[in-house]
Amino acid sequence: MKVRSIIRQLVSRPAPGELEPSYKELDSRLIKSTRYDLGAQRLYIRFLDGREMVYCRVTPYAYNAFLNADSFSDHFFAFIHMRYLNYPVM
């Protein structure tokens, strides 16, 4: 029984009536929008070309620094792009 509940937690999906987490629109030459999952410490970034990437183990401090950067694109390349494990959202 306990194994089943753990598996359900790992593969749980939002209920049909739940909304998708909201994205923050950014004024950037590269990035369209972003959202941050505090519990999982994952940063989701949607690019203007349509790609969406997830960056893992991003601390709240790093996310806050990204949101307060003078240039989102420059900050992304300097502090996020090659520093965090990432994968595309399917």
Backbone as CSV, one residue per row, in Angstrom:
resi,resn,N_x,N_y,N_z,CA_x,CA_y,CA_z,C_x,C_y,C_z
1,MET,0.818,-1.201,0.000,0.000,0.000,0.000,0.859,1.262,0.000
2,LYS,1.903,1.272,0.793,2.736,2.462,0.904,3.450,2.758,-0.418
3,VAL,3.891,1.712,-1.100,4.578,1.902,-2.380,3.629,2.541,-3.390
4,ARG,2.379,2.113,-3.387,1.407,2.673,-4.310,1.211,4.169,-4.092
5,SER,1.130,4.590,-2.836,0.920,6.012,-2.564,2.136,6.834,-2.974
6,ILE,3.316,6.298,-2.826,4.530,7.000,-3.250,4.526,7.160,-4.765
7,ILE,4.167,6.106,-5.466,4.122,6.162,-6.928,3.081,7.173,-7.380
8,ARG,1.933,7.207,-6.727,0.902,8.188,-7.087,1.412,9.604,-6.910
9,GLN,2.173,9.849,-5.857,2.705,11.183,-5.631,3.700,11.568,-6.723
10,LEU,4.502,10.609,-7.150,5.516,10.894,-8.167,4.907,11.169,-9.534
11,VAL,3.835,10.485,-9.854,3.246,10.642,-11.186,1.914,11.371,-11.156
12,SER,1.629,12.049,-10.083,0.352,12.740,-9.974,0.257,13.846,-11.011
13,ARG,-0.957,14.031,-11.479,-1.236,15.066,-12.465,-2.278,16.010,-11.882
14,PRO,-2.320,17.234,-12.382,-3.355,18.139,-11.900,-4.736,17.611,-12.257
15,ALA,-5.683,17.875,-11.403,-7.067,17.475,-11.672,-7.554,18.216,-12.913
16,PRO,-8.543,17.650,-13.619,-9.014,18.280,-14.853,-9.414,19.750,-14.699
17,GLY,-9.918,20.150,-13.536,-10.343,21.531,-13.349,-9.230,22.476,-12.931
18,GLU,-8.058,21.945,-12.583,-6.969,22.791,-12.124,-6.318,23.542,-13.279
19,LEU,-5.877,24.741,-12.987,-5.209,25.555,-13.999,-3.734,25.226,-14.067
20,GLU,-3.147,25.454,-15.222,-1.700,25.303,-15.382,-1.030,26.407,-14.561
21,PRO,0.103,26.109,-13.936,0.796,27.159,-13.181,1.054,28.373,-14.074
22,SER,0.959,29.545,-13.495,1.092,30.761,-14.301,2.563,31.086,-14.585
23,TYR,2.767,31.603,-15.758,4.090,32.027,-16.207,4.166,33.542,-16.118
24,LYS,5.358,34.036,-15.811,5.608,35.475,-15.773,6.185,35.874,-17.117
25,GLU,5.493,36.762,-17.816,5.969,37.253,-19.112,7.175,38.158,-18.888
26,LEU,8.187,38.027,-19.745,9.400,38.825,-19.630,9.617,39.643,-20.893
27,ASP,10.202,40.813,-20.724,10.564,41.665,-21.852,12.020,41.347,-22.189
28,SER,12.196,40.403,-23.113,13.533,39.901,-23.426,13.646,39.603,-24.910
29,ARG,14.853,39.679,-25.428,15.078,39.352,-26.841,15.181,37.848,-27.065
30,LEU,15.212,37.057,-25.982,15.395,35.615,-26.065,14.284,34.829,-25.361
31,ILE,13.840,35.329,-24.213,12.940,34.582,-23.333,11.548,35.191,-23.350
32,LYS,10.556,34.325,-23.566,9.166,34.781,-23.584,8.596,34.875,-22.171
33,SER,8.752,33.786,-21.383,8.176,33.761,-20.042,8.886,32.732,-19.181
34,THR,8.602,32.794,-17.877,9.242,31.883,-16.929,8.301,31.592,-15.774
35,ARG,8.551,30.484,-15.122,7.878,30.174,-13.853,8.848,29.368,-13.015
36,TYR,8.588,29.354,-11.707,9.483,28.674,-10.788,8.664,27.772,-9.874
37,ASP,9.103,26.533,-9.723,8.485,25.573,-8.813,9.369,25.506,-7.571
38,LEU,8.932,26.170,-6.509,9.726,26.265,-5.294,9.961,24.900,-4.659
39,GLY,8.933,24.074,-4.581,9.063,22.754,-3.947,10.084,21.865,-4.634
40,ALA,10.097,21.904,-5.955,11.017,21.067,-6.729,12.293,21.799,-7.109
41,GLN,12.356,23.083,-6.843,13.470,23.951,-7.240,13.773,23.813,-8.738
42,ARG,12.716,23.964,-9.525,12.853,23.889,-10.978,12.437,25.207,-11.606
43,LEU,13.234,25.659,-12.533,12.967,26.876,-13.283,12.534,26.476,-14.685
44,TYR,11.360,26.921,-15.084,10.829,26.654,-16.414,10.981,27.928,-17.231
45,ILE,11.562,27.797,-18.420,11.756,28.955,-19.290,11.191,28.644,-20.666
46,ARG,10.311,29.528,-21.141,9.778,29.451,-22.500,10.519,30.486,-23.339
47,PHE,11.075,30.027,-24.442,11.834,30.897,-25.324,10.946,31.422,-26.448
48,LEU,11.360,32.506,-27.061,10.584,33.105,-28.146,10.458,32.183,-29.357
49,ASP,11.404,31.263,-29.531,11.346,30.337,-30.675,10.413,29.149,-30.430
50,GLY,9.748,29.113,-29.257,8.772,28.055,-28.975,9.270,26.942,-28.072
51,ARG,10.574,26.859,-27.852,11.108,25.826,-26.965,10.757,26.137,-25.519
52,GLU,10.676,25.084,-24.700,10.538,25.257,-23.261,11.523,24.317,-22.580
53,MET,12.291,24.864,-21.655,13.307,24.089,-20.947,13.051,24.151,-19.450
54,VAL,13.478,23.086,-18.772,13.417,23.026,-17.316,14.845,22.984,-16.798
55,TYR,15.148,23.832,-15.820,16.468,23.870,-15.194,16.298,23.398,-13.758
56,CYS,17.059,22.369,-13.380,16.888,21.692,-12.093,17.805,22.254,-11.015
57,ARG,17.329,22.143,-9.771,18.072,22.539,-8.574,18.456,24.020,-8.575
58,VAL,17.565,24.829,-9.098,17.759,26.277,-9.104,17.240,26.807,-7.766
59,THR,18.090,27.469,-7.020,17.690,27.966,-5.704,16.758,29.171,-5.848
60,PRO,15.959,29.433,-4.828,15.113,30.633,-4.864,15.953,31.910,-5.032
61,TYR,17.129,31.928,-4.429,18.028,33.079,-4.567,18.412,33.283,-6.041
62,ALA,18.751,32.200,-6.731,19.146,32.295,-8.143,17.975,32.757,-9.006
63,TYR,16.771,32.277,-8.700,15.582,32.696,-9.456,15.312,34.181,-9.226
64,ASN,15.414,34.622,-7.987,15.191,36.030,-7.665,16.220,36.916,-8.370
65,ALA,17.459,36.473,-8.396,18.506,37.228,-9.099,18.178,37.328,-10.592
66,PHE,17.673,36.248,-11.168,17.284,36.240,-12.580,16.171,37.255,-12.836
67,LEU,15.144,37.264,-11.986,14.023,38.181,-12.181,14.420,39.647,-11.989
68,ASN,15.463,39.892,-11.212,15.897,41.263,-10.945,17.074,41.715,-11.807
69,ALA,17.443,40.909,-12.771,18.577,41.244,-13.646,18.227,42.397,-14.584
70,ASP,19.222,43.171,-14.949,19.020,44.251,-15.918,18.668,43.692,-17.291
71,SER,19.279,42.569,-17.644,19.007,41.895,-18.906,18.759,40.417,-18.620
72,PHE,17.538,39.955,-18.891,17.211,38.550,-18.648,18.081,37.634,-19.506
73,SER,18.281,38.004,-20.756,19.072,37.179,-21.674,20.519,37.077,-21.225
74,ASP,21.118,38.211,-20.877,22.516,38.195,-20.437,22.670,37.396,-19.146
75,HIS,21.753,37.584,-18.217,21.814,36.849,-16.949,21.641,35.347,-17.204
76,PHE,20.719,35.003,-18.093,20.488,33.601,-18.431,21.777,32.948,-18.939
77,PHE,22.451,33.587,-19.878,23.673,33.002,-20.425,24.821,32.988,-19.420
78,ALA,24.895,33.985,-18.562,25.992,34.067,-17.604,25.805,33.161,-16.388
79,PHE,24.567,32.984,-15.928,24.372,32.314,-14.644,23.451,31.095,-14.642
80,ILE,22.765,30.803,-15.733,21.804,29.688,-15.721,22.108,28.651,-16.792
81,HIS,22.284,29.103,-17.999,22.368,28.233,-19.177,23.248,26.989,-18.998
82,MET,24.480,27.131,-18.620,25.392,25.993,-18.522,25.648,25.553,-17.073
83,ARG,24.995,26.170,-16.110,25.258,25.844,-14.699,24.295,24.830,-14.117
84,TYR,23.134,24.679,-14.715,22.114,23.797,-14.152,21.767,22.689,-15.134
85,LEU,21.555,21.509,-14.588,21.067,20.385,-15.390,19.751,20.814,-16.003
86,ASN,19.566,20.540,-17.286,18.336,20.969,-17.947,17.863,19.952,-18.963
87,TYR,16.589,20.043,-19.283,16.003,19.172,-20.288,14.792,19.872,-20.896
88,PRO,14.435,19.500,-22.129,13.276,20.131,-22.767,11.971,19.587,-22.201
89,VAL,10.948,20.442,-22.181,9.619,20.011,-21.780,8.976,19.375,-22.991
90,MET,8.411,18.227,-22.805,7.780,17.508,-23.914,6.327,17.880,-24.027
